[in-house]
Amino acid sequence: MEKNARHYLIRHIDRPLLTLVGLVLAIGLLTLHSASGGDANRTIAQSANICIALVLMWVVANVPLHYLSRIALPVYMLGLILLVAVEFFGEVVNGAQRWLDLGFTRLQPSELMKIAVPLMMAWYFDRYESVLRGSNFLVGVILLFVPVFLIVNQPDLGTAILVAVAGVYVLFLAGLSFKVFLLSLLIILGSVPFIWSNLHGYQQQRILTLFDPSQDPLGSGYHIIQSSIALGSGGLLGKGWLNGTQSQLDFLPERTTDFVFAVYAEEFGLLGNLLLLFLFLAIIGRGLIIAANAPTLFTRLLAGAISLIFFTYVFVNIGMVSGILPVVGVPLPLISYGGTSLVTILFGIGILMSIQTHRRLVQT
C-alpha cells in the first residue's frame, strides 16, 4: 500500500530533471543565505517559496496533455484581462505600474504571460498544423504583440523581452522561414533611432552605461562596476562561502535578486561557475530532449519554447551581471530571491514533466 502511494506521487515526475533542479535550488539557497548576510528570515522565506513552487510543479506534472491544451486559451485571455486591469487599477512602485493589489498579496500579471503566450501560440499552431500558411504566422505575431505591448507600457522592459523571445521561439519552432526572421532583424535595426527616442530616460542610461560604466561610477554604472569586481576577485576557487567581500561589505547592490550570480562567482570562483553553468545546460538539454520526443506539435512547440526561455533567463542574467548586456532586471532562474519568478519557472518545469511522462499515453 505504501509502495503504491509512493509510486502515485512520483509517477509523473521526471527524475533526471527533478535532480538537476533540486541541485540548483540547493546552490541557490546557500548563495542567498550568504548574499543576505546570513539573514535566516530571508532564507526561510525563500525556502517557503520553493516548497510552494515545487507543489505547483507536481500538480502541473500530473495534468494530462489534453488538459494543457484546453487551458491555453482561458489562461491567455485571463492574462490579457489582468494586464488591462493593471493599466487602470495597478499599483505604482518605483515609477512602474506592474502589480495588482489583491489585499492578501500582490500579483504581477506579466509573469503569467511568460507561460501563457507560448502555451497559447503552441495551441494555435497545433490547430492548424496540416494547413499552416503565412496568415497563421501573422495571427501568431498578433497573439505575441498584444501582451508585449501592454507589458512595455507598464514599463517593464525585462519581462517584455522574455515574453517576446518566448513567442519568437514558438514561431521559429513552428517553421517560420529564416528569411522572415532575417528581414525582421533588418527592420528592427533600421528602427533603432525610433526605438531609442521612445525609451525612458533610465532605459537609455542603462544602454549607455553598458559601453562605459565609468562615466557614472556612483550612479548608473555602480551595479556593473561592483559586479565586475566581484566576478574577477573570485579567481579560480573563490573566496569561500560567506567570505565574499563585495557582498558581505555591502558594496554589491541587488545581491539577493538580479546580481546574485556575482555573489556566487566571488565565493565559489571559476570552478563553481562552471559547475552551475553545467547544471543549467543539463536542464536545458533535458528539456530539449523532452521536446524532441514529444508526441504532438503542441507539446513539441511548448516544450521547446519553455527550454529555450530557461536558456534566455540564464543568458540575459549572466550577461547583465558580466557587463555584456544592459541591466534589465531579469532574475537568475532557481537562484534569485523571489516567489513569482520561481513559481513561473517551476510551472514550466512541471509542464516539461507532464509532456515527458504522459507521452506514452498519447502515443498509444
ZAMARGU-4260 file (C-alpha; in steps of 0.2 Angstrom, whole numbers, plus 5000, padded with zeros to 4 digits):
<rodrens>
0) 5000/5000/5000 | 5014/5012/5005 | 5023/5007/4989 | 5008/5011/4978 | 5006/5028/4987
5) 5024/5032/4984 | 5023/5027/4965 | 5007/5038/4963 | 5016/5053/4970 | 5031/5051/4958
10) 5024/5043/4943 | 5023/5059/4933 | 5040/5066/4940 | 5054/5066/4928 | 5068/5061/4940
15) 5083/5067/4929 | 5075/5084/4928 | 5070/5085/4946 | 5088/5080/4952 | 5095/5094/4941
20) 5083/5107/4948 | 5085/5101/4966 | 5104/5104/4965 | 5102/5121/4958 | 5089/5126/4971
25) 5101/5120/4985 | 5115/5130/4977 | 5103/5145/4977 | 5098/5143/4995 | 5117/5143/5000
30) 5121/5158/4989 | 5105/5168/4995 | 5110/5165/5014 | 5127/5172/5011 | 5120/5186/5000
35) 5108/5191/5013 | 5122/5192/5026 | 5116/5176/5035 | 5099/5183/5037 | 5089/5167/5042
40) 5072/5175/5039 | 5076/5178/5021 | 5082/5160/5019 | 5067/5153/5027 | 5056/5164/5016
45) 5064/5158/5000 | 5063/5140/5007 | 5044/5143/5009 | 5043/5150/4991 | 5052/5134/4985
50) 5040/5122/4994 | 5025/5131/4986 | 5033/5131/4969 | 5038/5113/4970 | 5020/5108/4975
55) 5013/5118/4960 | 5026/5109/4949 | 5020/5092/4955 | 5002/5097/4952 | 5006/5103/4934
60) 5016/5087/4931 | 5001/5077/4934 | 4990/5087/4922 | 4986/5076/4906 | 4992/5084/4890
65) 4974/5087/4883 | 4970/5097/4898 | 4986/5108/4895 | 4979/5111/4878 | 4961/5115/4884
70) 4968/5128/4897 | 4978/5138/4884 | 4965/5150/4878 | 4957/5153/4895 | 4975/5156/4903
75) 4980/5168/4889 | 4963/5178/4890 | 4965/5179/4909 | 4982/5186/4907 | 4977/5199/4895
80) 4962/5204/4906 | 4974/5206/4921 | 4986/5216/4910 | 4972/5228/4906 | 4967/5229/4924
85) 4985/5234/4928 | 4983/5249/4916 | 4968/5255/4926 | 4970/5249/4944 | 4988/5244/4945
90) 4999/5249/4960 | 5013/5260/4956 | 5030/5256/4964 | 5046/5265/4959 | 5038/5273/4944
95) 5032/5257/4937 | 5014/5251/4936 | 5016/5232/4936 | 5006/5225/4951 | 4988/5222/4956
100) 4985/5223/4975 | 4973/5208/4979 | 4973/5213/4998 | 4982/5197/5004 | 4996/5198/4991
105) 5002/5207/4976 | 5001/5199/4958 | 5012/5203/4943 | 5001/5198/4928 | 5016/5200/4916
110) 5024/5185/4924 | 5009/5174/4920 | 5012/5179/4901 | 5029/5170/4901 | 5020/5154/4901
115) 5003/5159/4894 | 5010/5166/4877 | 5020/5151/4872 | 5005/5140/4878 | 4993/5149/4868
120) 5004/5150/4852 | 5008/5132/4853 | 4989/5128/4854 | 4985/5139/4840 | 4998/5132/4828
125) 4994/5114/4833 | 4976/5118/4827 | 4982/5122/4810 | 4996/5110/4809 | 4990/5102/4792
130) 4987/5119/4784 | 5000/5131/4791 | 5002/5146/4780 | 5008/5164/4781 | 4992/5171/4788
135) 4993/5159/4803 | 5010/5166/4807 | 5003/5183/4806 | 4990/5178/4819 | 5004/5171/4829
140) 5013/5188/4828 | 4997/5197/4834 | 4995/5185/4849 | 5013/5189/4854 | 5012/5208/4850
145) 4997/5212/4861 | 5004/5206/4878 | 5021/5213/4874 | 5014/5230/4870 | 5004/5230/4887
150) 5020/5225/4897 | 5031/5238/4888 | 5018/5251/4893 | 5020/5247/4912 | 5035/5249/4909
155) 5044/5233/4911 | 5057/5230/4898 | 5065/5215/4905 | 5049/5205/4906 | 5043/5211/4889
160) 5059/5205/4882 | 5057/5187/4889 | 5039/5186/4884 | 5043/5192/4866 | 5058/5180/4865
165) 5046/5166/4871 | 5034/5169/4857 | 5048/5171/4844 | 5054/5153/4849 | 5037/5146/4845
170) 5037/5155/4828 | 5054/5148/4824 | 5050/5130/4830 | 5033/5131/4821 | 5043/5133/4805
175) 5043/5152/4801 | 5055/5155/4787 | 5073/5160/4792 | 5072/5174/4779 | 5057/5181/4788
180) 5067/5182/4804 | 5082/5190/4795 | 5071/5203/4787 | 5063/5207/4804 | 5080/5209/4811
185) 5085/5221/4797 | 5068/5231/4800 | 5072/5232/4819 | 5090/5238/4816 | 5083/5251/4804
190) 5070/5256/4818 | 5084/5259/4831 | 5083/5278/4831 | 5064/5277/4833 | 5065/5264/4847
195) 5079/5274/4855 | 5068/5290/4855 | 5054/5281/4864 | 5064/5273/4878 | 5063/5280/4895
200) 5077/5290/4901 | 5083/5277/4913 | 5082/5264/4900 | 5093/5275/4888 | 5105/5277/4903
205) 5107/5258/4906 | 5112/5256/4887 | 5125/5270/4888 | 5132/5263/4904 | 5134/5246/4896
210) 5148/5254/4885 | 5156/5265/4898 | 5151/5261/4916 | 5165/5273/4922 | 5155/5288/4916
215) 5144/5287/4931 | 5153/5276/4943 | 5142/5281/4958 | 5126/5281/4949 | 5120/5270/4934
220) 5137/5262/4932 | 5139/5257/4950 | 5130/5240/4948 | 5141/5234/4933 | 5157/5240/4941
225) 5154/5232/4958 | 5148/5215/4950 | 5163/5215/4938 | 5174/5217/4954 | 5165/5203/4962
230) 5167/5192/4947 | 5185/5195/4945 | 5190/5194/4963 | 5183/5176/4964 | 5198/5169/4955
235) 5199/5150/4951 | 5192/5143/4968 | 5183/5158/4975 | 5185/5166/4992 | 5174/5153/5001
240) 5156/5153/5007 | 5151/5168/5017 | 5168/5176/5013 | 5164/5187/4998 | 5170/5205/5002
245) 5159/5213/4989 | 5143/5206/4996 | 5147/5205/5014 | 5153/5223/5015 | 5138/5229/5006
250) 5147/5235/4990 | 5136/5225/4978 | 5118/5231/4976 | 5103/5219/4972 | 5114/5205/4978
255) 5099/5193/4983 | 5090/5196/4966 | 5097/5202/4950 | 5115/5202/4955 | 5115/5186/4965
260) 5127/5177/4952 | 5141/5190/4956 | 5139/5184/4975 | 5141/5166/4969 | 5155/5169/4957
265) 5165/5178/4971 | 5163/5165/4984 | 5165/5149/4973 | 5176/5155/4959 | 5178/5150/4941
270) 5176/5131/4945 | 5160/5135/4954 | 5154/5145/4939 | 5157/5130/4928 | 5148/5118/4939
275) 5132/5130/4939 | 5133/5133/4920 | 5134/5114/4918 | 5119/5111/4928 | 5109/5125/4919
280) 5115/5117/4902 | 5109/5100/4908 | 5092/5107/4912 | 5090/5115/4895 | 5097/5099/4887
285) 5084/5088/4896 | 5070/5100/4891 | 5076/5099/4873 | 5076/5080/4873 | 5059/5080/4880
290) 5053/5092/4866 | 5061/5081/4853 | 5052/5066/4859 | 5035/5075/4862 | 5021/5066/4853
295) 5011/5081/4846 | 5016/5098/4838 | 5008/5107/4853 | 5019/5098/4865 | 5034/5100/4854
300) 5032/5118/4852 | 5028/5121/4871 | 5042/5110/4877 | 5055/5118/4865 | 5049/5136/4870
305) 5050/5133/4889 | 5068/5125/4887 | 5074/5140/4877 | 5065/5153/4888 | 5075/5145/4903
310) 5091/5147/4892 | 5086/5165/4889 | 5084/5168/4908 | 5102/5162/4911 | 5110/5170/4896
315) 5102/5188/4900 | 5105/5187/4919 | 5123/5182/4917 | 5127/5193/4903 | 5119/5208/4913
320) 5130/5204/4928 | 5145/5202/4917 | 5143/5218/4909 | 5140/5212/4891 | 5121/5216/4891
325) 5111/5231/4898 | 5104/5229/4916 | 5086/5224/4913 | 5080/5216/4929 | 5080/5198/4924
330) 5082/5186/4939 | 5094/5171/4938 | 5082/5156/4937 | 5081/5145/4953 | 5094/5156/4962
335) 5087/5174/4964 | 5076/5178/4978 | 5058/5180/4974 | 5042/5169/4974 | 5034/5175/4957
340) 5048/5171/4945 | 5052/5154/4955 | 5033/5149/4953 | 5034/5154/4934 | 5050/5144/4931
345) 5044/5128/4941 | 5027/5129/4932 | 5036/5127/4916 | 5047/5113/4923 | 5030/5105/4928
350) 5024/5106/4910 | 5040/5098/4904 | 5037/5083/4916 | 5019/5082/4911 | 5025/5081/4892
355) 5038/5068/4896 | 5028/5056/4907 | 5011/5057/4898 | 5018/5055/4880 | 5016/5036/4880
360) 4998/5038/4884 | 4996/5049/4870 | 5006/5038/4858 | 4996/5023/4862
</rodrens>
